[in-house]
Each structure stands twice: as structure tokens, then as C-alpha cells.
Amino acid sequence: MTKHYHLIGIGGIGMSTIASLLLAKGQRVSGSDVRENASVSRLIAQGASITVGHNSENIGDADIVVYSSAITDANCELAAAHRRGIPVLRRAQVLAQLMGEHTGITVAGAHGKTTTTSMIGQMMSAAGLEPTTAIGGIVMGSGLNAALGKGKYFVAEVDESDGSFLYFSPDYSIISNIDLEHLDYYQNWKHIADTYQEFFQRTSAGGVIIAYGDDHRLCDLIRQSGREFKTFGFSSDDDVFATNIRMQEFHTSFDCVIRGEVAGQVEIPIPGRHNIANALACLCLGSQLGIDFNVMAESLSGFGGVQRRFETLGIVEDIMVVDDYAHHPTEILATLQTAHEQHVGRVIGIFQPHRYSRLKALWKEFVESLKDVDYLIVTDVYAASENVIPGVESAAFVNDLKKISDHPVIYIKQEKIVNHLFKTAMPGDLVITLGAGDVNQVGYEFVRKKKMKLEKQMEKISES
């Protein structure tokens, strides 16, 4: 039966995933967002009716109204839906309903979810399983974050940030790691641990929990829940682990051991130890599903990555510009370690803190994670709808960083960073933007202006 779904905040990465799947299933989809973006344009092309700006009249004759965690109770469309008695669902509730028709595979955890989910989707497609996928990022190559498959499996990245992963009851549950994160929602570590333990119990009785074995806090929590689980990681105690790791320029290879036997070599065209862990999670799941190892290895060798995950924005005048979504100290450390492993020159970091609450809660950890950057630029906090917290500001953060860093650390307004880079960045440098906000636009603008400058220089040469 066709229903009319209206999605408030439809341009967000998670909401656009839901919209794509609903459209592919033949449902009628409308939505609204504060601005048009690539996701909005793509959904309009798929048949969605989307309005820029929020208005209570936008919901029209909707049967169901869906909203994301970014939408507050004060939103006029959400208020109108409640007033009219239209069923209102959170994004995760709709995704869980869609998964309920399939054998569910969820990917949860503080870090690495998007890349792992993308790898799994590609691997299962290569194995001919035709999964439905719902991913929290845009997969390079396809340019998509969702696909409706004909097979029985549904693979989804699920969100622990607001506890909404508790709507799911998967058959296979992959947990990449656990960390002190999303403290705008969680009160403390115990709150995080209790929520994850509840999630473990929601995995079906005959289902499989797959966890990162090197995260001892995570594994201890699963043991306390009484659930059995499989592990992946870098220890010979893990069910699936990597050995003989070889890191080369912007790609990595390793030997994969499954159930004590060397299954073969795996090569992934993306750098970093954290991406080996993501690949191992994929391989551990594949071994549980009975997918041939050679199929898995070949699929991973062709993995193109995900937008905003160590994504190369351009190389101009021997300056490489990379963007990464890293917005937590653990992610920043992993990303910067990868940058230094893969690049022999100077690393220029551009950090945009994401959320005042996160910066306040993890202030010391952020300082520690950024102290070794060769040249660090810090810009203003990306609020993500939060109110300013007095004293939690980038200038004060830079002052604390300067106390322990042996390298240049400066605070610059975002609109002035590109001009500063023109004076600072040199051939051989790696410029990397760090954050979940709009700091990637600095990288794009720097590459664009550098190319324009080169083109003008070439024109002058050709005219002379």
C-alpha cells in the first residue's frame, strides 16, 4: 500500500537515506530542509517533492511525518503534524521498520561505522547477495548512500548518538568500538555502557554479535551481558585477525587469519590501521555468512572509500589537500597517524571543533590529539544547532594547545583560512581539514583558487 511520507530535514545524510529507500519502494515522499544541497537535488530527480524552508503547510496530506534528531519540538511542521494527529516517527524508527522485513545486519559503534557499512554492502553485492543498504555517508564511485536490493539481507549503519539504535533488533550486530562520545545525550560512561548492553540484548536470540576484540571495554560489556560473540582485530586471540601488515603509499595490505588458518592476502586502497580494522569487521561478517574469501578480498581491493573519510580533494602545485570527518579525539589521532604514515612532508591541519558540548567535555583529549600536528590552524566551533557555552571557544582552546605543542598553532576565522594557506602551504605539504561541520569547504576553495591561479599563469605563458 502506497503511503505519503513527509521528511522534515530531508537533506541530512541519514534522512536522505530513508527517502531514497522509500522512493525505491514506490512510496510517495515529500520533505523540507533549510537549504538545497546535493542530496536534495538527487532526491528531487528520484521523484521527491521538496520545499526549501519550513512551513506548517508543507506536510500537506502526509500519512506519516518523519523527523531527525536535528529537528526540535519547536519546528512548525512537527508541531502541525502533532496538532493534526498525523503519526510522527523518528528516522531510526522508519529504518527499523524497513529492516524488519529482512535479515537485519547493523553496524554500530563510536567510530568507523560508515566505512565498515560501505565495505559490507560492496562485499555482499560482489557475493551476489543483493543486499539493501543504508549508509551514513556517500560512497565514492556510486555517489549513493542507499540501495534497495532484491536479496533477503538489509545492512544499515545505526546511530548510537541519541540512543535510537535501540529501535533495531538485528540478526547480525557489528560493533566497531565504544568511546566516551555524544555527551550532549549521554550523562556519563555508565549511561553509555548501559545503553550498549541493552542494544546487545536486542540482537536476535540466534543472531551473531561481532565486536572489535582490541577494545577490551567493549568486549567486557558484551561478556557482562551474557551474550556470545565473535571478534576481529590485531590479536591472535581474535576469530579474525590481521598479520604481516604492510603499509604503502595510500594503500595497505595484510594477511587475514580466520579461525586459526591463514585465509589469504587482502589489499585495501585506503590507508590507515583503523581501515584495516574496518575491513576485518567486514571479513568476520563474511566468514559468518559463508562468503568465499577470494570474493571478499577482491571486493575490498576495489573499495573506493566514502566521502569525507580521508578523501583527497585535489593535488595542486605538489600540495595534497585531504578532508576527513574526524571530530572526536580518537578519530583525529587515527587520521593524523595515517597522514604521517603515508606522507613524508609537513602536515598542515585545519581543525573545526564540532559542538560546544563535545569540545567542553573532551577539551584535554582534543588538546592531546592535536599537539603533534606540524602546523595547526583552529577555526571557530561548528555549533550544529547548539547554543554557545561561555568560555568554550577556539581562541581559548588554541591558548591551551600552545602550552604543550612544539609546533605553530594559530586561530583564524574560517573565511580567512584560504588566503593564509596561500602564504603558508608549500610544495610537499599535506593539508588536511578535520571536522564534521563545513570545514571541508576550506579545502575545496583552496584547491579551486590554486587551480585558477595556475590557469592564469599558463595563459600568460601561452600569450608571451
C-alpha positions in Angstrom: 0.0 0.0 0.0 1.4 3.4 -1.0 1.7 6.0 1.7 2.8 9.6 1.8 5.9 10.1 3.9 6.9 13.7 4.7 10.5 14.0 6.0 11.5 17.1 8.0 15.2 17.8 7.4 15.2 15.6 4.3 18.6 16.9 3.1 20.5 15.4 6.0 22.6 12.3 5.3 20.5 10.0 7.4 17.2 11.4 6.3 18.1 11.3 2.6 19.0 7.6 3.0 15.5 6.9 4.3 14.0 9.0 1.5 15.9 7.1 -1.2 14.7 3.7 0.1 11.1 4.8 0.4 11.2 6.2 -3.1 12.7 3.0 -4.4 9.9 1.0 -2.7 7.3 3.1 -4.6 6.2 5.3 -1.7 5.3 8.9 -2.1 7.9 11.2 -0.5 7.9 14.9 0.3 10.1 16.8 2.5 11.7 20.1 3.6 15.0 21.5 4.5 16.6 24.8 5.3 18.7 24.7 2.2 19.2 22.8 -1.0 22.2 20.5 -1.3 23.4 17.6 -3.4 21.2 15.2 -1.5 18.1 17.3 -2.1 18.8 17.6 -5.8 19.3 13.9 -6.1 16.0 13.1 -4.3 14.1 15.5 -6.5 15.5 13.7 -9.5 14.2 10.5 -8.0 10.7 11.9 -7.6 10.6 13.5 -4.2 8.7 16.8 -3.7 10.9 19.0 -1.6 10.5 22.6 -0.3 13.4 24.8 0.9 12.3 26.3 4.2 10.0 25.0 6.9 6.3 25.8 6.8 3.4 24.1 8.5 1.6 23.8 5.1 4.5 21.7 3.7 3.2 18.4 5.3 0.1 18.5 3.1 -1.8 15.2 3.1 1.0 13.2 4.6 0.2 9.9 6.2 3.4 9.8 8.2 5.8 12.5 9.3 9.4 11.6 9.9 12.0 13.8 11.7 15.6 13.6 12.6 17.4 14.3 15.9 18.4 17.7 14.4 14.7 18.8 14.4 13.4 20.3 17.6 9.9 20.3 19.1 9.6 24.0 18.1 9.7 23.1 14.4 6.4 24.4 12.8 5.9 21.3 10.6 6.5 18.9 13.5 4.1 20.9 15.6 1.5 20.9 12.8 1.7 17.1 12.5 1.1 16.6 16.2 -1.8 19.1 16.1 -3.4 17.2 13.2 -2.9 13.8 14.8 -0.6 12.6 12.0 1.6 9.7 13.1 5.1 11.1 13.8 8.2 8.8 13.7 11.9 9.3 14.3 14.2 8.5 11.4 15.5 5.4 13.1 12.0 4.0 13.7 11.3 4.1 9.9 14.7 2.5 9.2 14.0 -0.3 11.7 10.6 -0.9 10.2 12.1 -1.3 6.7 14.8 -3.7 8.1 12.1 -5.7 9.9 11.1 -7.2 6.5 14.7 -8.7 6.1 17.5 -10.4 7.8 19.0 -7.4 9.6 22.7 -6.5 9.8 23.5 -3.4 11.8 26.8 -1.6 12.2 27.2 0.4 15.5 30.0 2.0 17.4 31.7 5.3 18.1 34.0 5.3 15.1 34.3 3.6 11.7 30.6 2.8 11.1 30.2 4.4 7.7 33.3 2.9 6.1 32.5 -0.6 7.6 28.9 -0.5 6.4 30.0 0.6 2.9 32.6 -2.2 2.7 30.0 -4.8 3.8 27.5 -3.6 1.2 30.0 -3.9 -1.5 31.2 -7.3 -0.3 27.7 -8.8 -0.2 26.9 -7.4 -3.6 30.0 -8.9 -5.0 28.9 -12.3 -3.5 25.6 -12.0 -5.4 23.5 -11.5 -2.2 21.9 -8.2 -3.5 21.5 -6.5 -0.1 19.6 -3.4 0.7 22.0 -0.9 2.2 21.5 2.3 4.3 24.8 4.1 4.9 25.6 7.3 6.8 27.8 8.7 4.0 28.2 8.9 0.3 30.0 6.0 -1.2 32.7 7.0 -3.7 32.0 5.8 -7.2 28.3 5.2 -6.9 27.6 8.6 -5.3 24.8 7.0 -3.2 24.1 6.4 0.4 21.3 3.8 -0.1 20.4 1.0 -2.4 17.3 -1.3 -2.5 18.4 -4.8 -3.2 16.4 -7.9 -4.2 18.0 -10.2 -1.6 17.0 -11.0 2.0 19.7 -9.0 3.8 19.4 -5.4 5.0 22.6 -3.7 6.0 22.3 -0.5 8.0 24.6 1.9 9.9 22.7 2.6 13.1 23.1 5.6 15.3 24.1 5.4 19.0 24.4 9.2 19.4 20.8 9.6 20.6 20.1 6.0 21.7 18.0 5.4 18.6 19.8 2.2 17.7 17.6 0.6 20.4 14.8 0.5 17.9 16.6 -2.2 16.0 16.6 -6.0 16.6 19.2 -7.2 14.2 20.2 -10.8 13.3 23.9 -9.7 12.9 25.3 -6.9 15.0 28.7 -5.5 14.3 30.1 -3.1 16.9 33.3 -1.3 15.8 34.3 0.2 19.2 32.9 2.1 22.2 34.1 5.5 23.4 33.2 8.5 25.6 31.2 10.4 23.0 27.9 12.1 22.3 27.9 13.7 25.8 25.2 16.1 24.7 22.9 13.0 25.1 24.7 10.6 27.4 25.2 11.7 31.0 28.3 9.7 31.7 30.2 6.5 30.9 27.7 4.3 32.8 24.9 5.7 30.7 26.8 4.8 27.5 27.6 1.3 28.9 24.0 0.6 30.0 22.6 1.7 26.6 25.1 -0.6 24.7 24.2 -3.5 27.0 20.6 -3.0 26.2 21.5 -3.0 22.5 23.4 -6.3 22.8 20.3 -7.9 24.2 18.3 -6.7 21.2 20.3 -8.9 18.8 18.1 -11.9 18.0 18.5 -15.0 20.2 20.0 -17.0 17.4 21.9 -14.0 16.0 25.6 -13.2 15.9 27.4 -10.3 17.7 30.7 -9.3 16.1 33.0 -6.9 18.1 36.4 -5.3 17.8 38.5 -7.6 20.0 41.1 -5.0 20.8 38.5 -2.8 22.5 38.6 -4.5 25.9 35.9 -2.3 27.4 33.5 -3.3 24.6 34.3 -7.0 25.0 33.9 -6.8 28.8 30.5 -5.2 28.3 29.3 -7.9 26.0 30.6 -10.6 28.4 28.6 -8.9 31.2 25.5 -9.1 29.1 25.9 -12.9 28.9 25.9 -12.9 25.1 28.3 -14.9 23.0 30.2 -13.0 20.3 32.9 -13.2 17.6 35.9 -10.9 17.5 38.1 -9.2 14.9 41.2 -7.3 15.4 45.0 -7.5 15.6 45.4 -10.2 18.3 45.9 -13.9 17.6 43.1 -14.4 20.2 40.6 -12.9 17.7 38.4 -15.1 15.5 39.5 -13.0 12.5 42.8 -11.0 12.7 45.4 -9.3 10.5 49.1 -10.2 10.5 52.1 -9.3 8.3 50.7 -5.8 7.8 52.3 -3.8 5.0 51.5 -0.1 4.7 52.5 1.6 1.4 51.6 5.0 -0.1 47.9 5.4 0.4 47.0 1.7 0.4 47.5 -1.2 2.9 47.9 -5.0 2.6 47.8 -7.7 5.2 47.4 -11.5 5.7 44.0 -12.4 7.1 43.7 -15.3 9.6 40.2 -16.8 10.0 39.6 -19.4 12.7 43.4 -20.0 13.1 44.1 -20.5 9.4 45.7 -18.0 7.0 42.9 -17.4 4.5 45.0 -15.2 2.2 46.2 -11.7 1.5 43.9 -8.7 1.5 44.8 -5.3 0.0 42.7 -2.2 0.6 43.2 1.0 -1.5 42.7 3.3 1.5 45.3 3.9 4.2 45.3 3.6 8.0 45.3 0.9 10.7 41.7 1.9 11.5 40.7 1.0 8.0 42.3 -2.4 8.4 40.0 -2.9 11.4 37.0 -1.8 9.3 38.0 -4.4 6.7 38.4 -7.1 9.4 34.9 -6.4 10.6 33.7 -7.0 7.1 35.7 -10.2 6.7 34.4 -11.5 10.1 30.8 -11.0 9.0 31.5 -12.5 5.6 33.0 -15.6 7.2 29.8 -16.0 9.3 27.7 -15.7 6.1 29.8 -18.3 4.3 31.1 -15.9 1.6 34.1 -17.2 -0.3 37.3 -15.5 0.9 38.5 -14.7 -2.6 35.3 -12.9 -3.3 35.7 -10.9 -0.1 39.3 -10.0 -0.8 38.6 -9.0 -4.4 35.7 -6.8 -3.2 37.9 -5.0 -0.6 40.6 -4.4 -3.2 38.2 -2.4 -5.2 36.7 -0.4 -2.4 36.8 3.3 -3.3 36.1 4.8 0.1 33.5 7.2 1.4 33.2 10.9 1.0 34.8 12.9 3.9 36.8 9.9 5.1 40.4 10.7 4.2 39.1 12.0 0.9 41.6 13.6 -1.5 40.1 16.9 -2.6 42.9 17.7 -5.0 46.7 17.9 -5.6 47.9 21.3 -6.8 51.5 22.5 -7.1 52.5 19.3 -5.2 50.3 20.2 -2.3 47.9 17.4 -1.4 44.6 18.5 0.1 42.6 15.9 2.1 39.4 16.1 4.1 38.4 13.9 7.0 35.2 13.8 9.1 37.2 13.2 12.3 35.5 15.1 15.1 36.5 13.1 18.2 40.0 12.9 19.7 40.2 9.1 18.9 39.3 9.8 15.3 41.7 12.7 15.0 44.6 10.6 16.4 43.9 7.8 13.9 43.6 10.2 11.0 46.7 12.1 11.8 48.7 8.9 12.4 47.6 7.8 8.9 48.6 11.2 7.4 52.1 10.9 8.9 52.5 7.3 7.9 51.5 8.0 4.3 53.2 11.4 3.8 56.8 12.3 4.4 56.3 16.1 4.2 54.8 18.6 6.5 51.2 18.1 7.7 49.1 21.3 7.9 45.9 20.6 10.0 42.8 22.7 9.9 40.5 21.8 12.8 36.9 22.9 13.2 35.6 21.8 16.6 32.1 20.2 16.2 29.6 21.1 19.0 30.4 23.1 22.1 29.3 20.3 24.4 31.8 17.9 22.8 34.7 20.4 23.0 33.9 21.2 26.6 33.6 17.5 27.7 36.8 16.4 25.8 38.8 19.6 25.9 42.0 17.9 27.3 41.7 14.9 24.9 41.3 17.2 21.9 44.4 19.2 23.0 46.4 16.0 23.3 45.2 14.6 20.0 46.3 17.8 18.1 49.6 18.7 19.8 51.9 17.0 17.3 50.5 18.5 14.1 53.3 20.2 12.2 51.3 23.3 11.6 47.8 23.7 13.1 45.0 26.1 12.2 42.0 26.1 14.5 38.8 27.9 13.5 35.5 28.6 15.2 33.3 25.9 16.7 30.6 24.5 14.4 27.6 24.7 16.7 25.4 22.1 15.0 22.3 23.8 16.5 23.8 24.0 20.0 23.9 27.2 22.0 27.2 28.8 22.8 28.8 27.7 26.1 30.6 30.6 27.7 34.4 30.0 27.8 34.2 27.2 25.3 35.8 28.9 22.4 38.5 28.2 19.8 40.8 31.1 20.9 41.0 29.7 24.4 41.5 26.2 23.1 44.4 27.4 21.0 46.0 29.1 24.0 45.9 25.7 25.9 47.4 23.9 22.8 50.3 26.4 22.6 51.3 25.4 26.2 52.2 21.8 25.2 52.8 21.9 21.4 56.2 22.4 20.0 54.7 23.4 16.6 52.9 26.5 15.3 49.2 26.7 16.4 47.1 29.6 15.3 43.4 30.7 15.5 41.9 32.0 12.2 38.4 32.9 11.2 37.2 30.3 8.6 36.7 32.9 5.8 40.4 33.9 6.1 42.0 30.5 6.1 42.3 30.1 2.3 44.3 33.3 2.0 46.5 32.2 4.9 47.2 28.9 3.2 48.3 30.7 0.0 51.0 32.2 2.1 51.8 29.2 4.2 51.4 25.9 2.3 54.4 24.8 0.3 55.1 22.1 -2.3 55.3 18.7 -0.5 52.8 19.7 2.2 49.7 17.7 3.1 46.8 20.0 4.0 44.0 18.2 5.9 40.7 19.6 7.1 39.3 17.9 10.3 35.8 18.1 11.5 32.1 17.1 10.9 31.0 20.6 10.0 31.7 22.6 6.9 35.4 22.9 7.2 35.8 20.8 4.1 34.7 23.8 2.1 38.1 25.4 3.0 39.8 22.6 1.2 37.6 22.8 -1.8 38.1 26.6 -2.0 41.9 26.4 -1.7 42.1 23.8 -4.5 39.8 25.8 -6.7 41.7 29.1 -6.2 45.1 27.4 -6.7 43.9 25.9 -10.0 42.6 29.3 -11.1 45.9 30.9 -10.3 47.7 28.1 -12.3 45.4 28.5 -15.3 46.0 32.3 -15.4 49.8 31.7 -15.2 49.5 29.2 -18.1 47.5 31.7 -20.1 50.2 34.4 -19.7 52.9 31.9 -20.7 51.0 30.9 -23.9 50.4 34.6 -24.7 54.0 35.5 -24.4 
